[in-house]
Amino acid sequence: DSDRGFGRGTYELDSCAKDFAKIDMSADVDAVKEHLKRSRSKDYGDVPLDIMASYAIGDTDATRTIDEKLDKMLPAEMAEVVEMERRLTSVLFDMERGGMRVDPQELRKEQLRLLYSLALGCEDLSKLCGREINPASIDDVFDMLCNKLAMPVLARTKKMNPSFNYAALKLYEVRCKAVGNATALIAVTAMLEFRDNNAMLNMFVKPYSELHRGGIIRPQYNQLLRTGRMGCKSPNMQQLNYSAKTLVLPGIGEAFLSAD
């Protein structure tokens, strides 16, 4: 049920147990939550043994019942695919447990470098525009490109508002070169560089700095995306640009191998 997360429940055990096995787990779940609320604790280890035992037994029973039911529902021709997925799960477990290595000191240096570059970019654009400008502001970018530098609107959103996203700025870059507008080209180039640095800072450097523990990041892999692909979060290690890849280091005495 790949669309289950879109309005038909979740993949949480209690939701699956209710739909697939007609098991209501709410009593045990509520008992644990109520105790944690009263004790102001988030640690399941603080729950009394009798409450925790009933909760754990319910979890185990529901998991086994769902597994048995799904096995009966499984078409014979899908058995090989399921077995492949089961083998992949253990690989993903090892990947999460092993994690990826980063150098905390290098992350701090890269963060300072990017912050300095962003500040310089704002300063240069402000001097060019004749007033303080925020390259992340659509209104400021519109004022500079269309009002100050007399460039036309080259892209619009679905609501027909002027768009200055990354793709739109690349169009402006092409147009500036075509018409020979050197001043506008300097502004657009600075804006593109600002976007690159801002994305690098907020998509990679900051998350790596916040999520690493002892120089190790342990991203979470999602094996069950509805598109058939695998997902990754906290952080997403599947969509790294070249600069972000340089922040991820092989283990001590190890090396990276890239194979396609």
C-alpha positions in Angstrom: 0.0 0.0 0.0 2.4 2.6 -1.2 -0.2 5.4 -0.9 -1.0 4.6 2.7 0.7 7.7 4.0 -1.6 9.9 1.8 -4.8 10.0 3.8 -5.2 6.3 4.5 -3.4 6.0 7.8 0.4 5.7 8.5 3.0 3.0 8.6 3.1 3.2 12.4 2.5 -0.2 14.1 -0.7 0.7 15.8 -2.2 2.0 12.5 -1.1 -1.1 10.5 -2.3 -3.4 13.3 -5.8 -1.8 13.3 -6.1 -2.0 9.5 -4.4 -5.3 8.6 -5.0 -7.4 11.7 -8.0 -5.7 13.4 -6.0 -5.3 16.6 -6.6 -2.3 18.8 -3.4 -1.3 20.5 -4.6 2.0 22.0 -5.1 0.7 25.6 -1.4 -0.3 26.0 -0.1 2.8 24.1 -2.3 5.1 26.2 -1.2 3.5 29.4 2.5 4.1 28.6 1.9 7.7 27.4 -0.2 8.4 30.6 2.6 7.2 32.9 5.3 9.2 31.0 3.1 12.3 31.2 2.5 11.9 34.9 6.2 11.3 35.6 7.3 14.1 33.1 9.7 11.6 31.5 10.4 10.6 27.9 12.3 7.5 28.9 10.5 4.2 28.4 12.8 2.7 31.0 10.9 4.7 33.6 7.6 2.9 32.8 6.7 0.2 35.5 7.4 -3.3 34.4 3.7 -4.5 34.3 2.7 -1.7 32.0 5.8 -2.0 29.8 5.4 -5.8 29.6 1.8 -5.5 28.3 2.9 -2.9 25.8 5.9 -5.0 24.6 3.8 -8.2 24.3 1.2 -6.3 22.3 3.8 -4.9 20.0 5.3 -8.4 19.4 1.9 -10.0 18.9 0.7 -7.3 16.4 4.0 -7.5 14.4 3.7 -11.3 14.1 0.1 -11.2 13.2 0.6 -8.6 10.5 3.6 -10.5 9.1 1.6 -13.7 8.8 -1.3 -11.9 7.1 0.9 -10.1 4.7 2.6 -13.4 3.8 -0.7 -14.9 2.9 -1.6 -11.8 0.8 1.7 -11.9 -1.1 1.5 -13.0 -4.7 3.9 -15.9 -5.4 5.7 -13.9 -8.2 6.6 -11.2 -5.6 8.5 -13.5 -3.2 11.9 -12.8 -4.8 11.4 -9.1 -4.6 10.4 -9.3 -0.9 13.5 -11.4 -0.2 15.7 -8.8 -1.9 14.1 -6.1 0.2 14.7 -8.1 3.4 18.4 -8.5 2.5 18.6 -4.7 1.8 17.2 -3.9 5.2 20.2 -5.4 7.0 22.5 -3.5 4.6 20.8 -0.2 5.4 20.9 -1.0 9.2 24.7 -1.4 8.9 25.0 1.8 6.9 23.0 3.8 9.5 25.0 2.2 12.4 28.4 2.8 10.7 27.5 6.3 9.7 29.6 8.8 7.7 32.6 10.6 9.0 33.1 14.4 9.0 35.7 16.7 10.6 34.0 19.0 13.1 36.9 21.5 12.8 36.6 21.6 9.0 32.8 22.1 9.3 33.4 25.2 11.5 35.9 26.6 9.1 33.6 26.1 6.2 30.7 27.7 8.0 32.8 30.8 8.7 34.0 30.9 5.1 30.4 30.8 3.8 29.1 33.4 6.3 31.9 35.7 5.2 31.2 35.1 1.5 27.5 35.8 2.1 28.2 39.0 3.9 30.6 40.2 1.0 27.9 39.2 -1.5 25.3 41.4 0.2 27.7 44.3 0.5 28.7 44.1 -3.2 25.1 44.0 -4.4 24.1 46.8 -2.1 26.9 49.0 -3.5 25.8 48.2 -7.0 22.1 48.9 -6.3 22.8 52.1 -4.3 20.9 50.8 -1.2 21.0 47.9 1.2 19.7 44.7 -0.6 18.9 41.2 0.6 19.6 38.7 -2.3 17.2 36.3 -0.7 14.3 38.8 -1.0 12.2 38.5 -4.1 11.1 42.2 -3.8 14.8 43.3 -3.5 15.9 41.2 -6.5 12.9 42.5 -8.6 13.7 46.1 -7.6 17.4 45.7 -8.6 17.0 43.7 -11.8 13.8 45.1 -13.2 13.6 48.6 -11.8 17.3 49.6 -11.3 18.8 47.7 -14.2 15.8 47.7 -16.6 15.7 43.9 -17.1 12.4 42.3 -18.2 10.6 39.7 -16.2 11.9 36.4 -17.7 10.0 33.8 -15.5 6.8 33.7 -13.5 5.4 31.4 -10.8 2.1 29.5 -11.2 0.3 32.5 -9.8 2.0 34.6 -12.5 4.2 36.5 -10.0 7.8 37.3 -11.1 10.1 34.4 -10.3 13.8 34.8 -9.4 14.6 31.2 -8.4 17.9 29.7 -9.4 16.6 28.6 -12.9 15.3 32.1 -13.5 18.6 33.7 -12.5 20.4 31.4 -15.0 18.0 32.8 -17.7 19.0 36.3 -16.7 22.7 35.3 -16.9 22.2 34.2 -20.5 20.2 37.3 -21.4 22.8 39.7 -19.9 25.6 38.1 -22.0 23.4 38.2 -25.1 22.6 41.9 -24.8 26.0 42.9 -23.4 24.6 44.3 -20.1 27.8 44.0 -18.1 26.4 45.7 -14.9 23.4 43.4 -14.8 25.7 40.4 -15.4 27.8 41.3 -12.4 24.6 41.5 -10.3 23.2 38.2 -11.5 26.5 36.4 -11.1 26.7 37.7 -7.5 23.1 36.6 -6.8 23.9 33.1 -8.2 27.0 32.8 -6.0 25.0 34.0 -3.0 22.3 31.3 -3.7 25.1 28.6 -4.0 26.7 29.6 -0.8 23.4 29.9 1.1 22.3 26.5 -0.1 25.7 25.0 0.9 25.5 26.5 4.4 21.9 25.6 5.2 21.5 22.3 3.3 24.9 20.7 4.2 27.3 22.5 6.6 24.8 23.5 9.3 23.0 20.1 9.3 26.3 18.2 9.4 27.5 20.4 12.3 24.3 19.9 14.3 23.7 16.2 13.6 27.2 14.7 14.0 28.1 12.9 17.2 31.9 12.5 17.7 32.5 13.3 14.0 30.0 10.7 12.8 26.7 11.4 11.0 24.1 8.7 11.0 21.5 9.5 8.3 18.2 7.6 8.3 17.3 5.7 5.2 13.7 5.1 4.1 13.3 1.9 2.1 9.6 2.4 1.3 9.0 5.5 -0.7 6.0 5.3 -2.9 8.1 6.2 -6.0 10.0 2.9 -5.6 13.2 4.8 -4.8 15.0 4.9 -1.5 14.9 8.1 0.6 17.2 9.5 3.2 16.9 12.2 5.9 18.7 13.7 8.9 20.5 14.6 6.7 19.8 13.6 3.1 23.0 12.0 1.9 21.6 11.1 -1.5 21.6 14.6 -3.1 25.0 16.0 -2.5 26.7 18.5 -4.8 30.5 18.2 -5.3 31.3 20.7 -2.5 29.1 18.8 0.0 30.8 15.5 -0.9 34.2 16.9 0.0 32.9 17.3 3.6 32.3 13.6 3.9 35.5 11.6 4.7 36.3 7.9 4.5 37.0 6.0 7.7 40.5 6.0 9.1 42.6 3.7 6.9 39.8 3.4 4.3 39.0 5.1 1.0 36.0 5.8 -1.1 35.2 3.9 -4.3 32.8 5.3 -6.8 31.1 2.8 -9.1 28.3 3.5 -11.6 
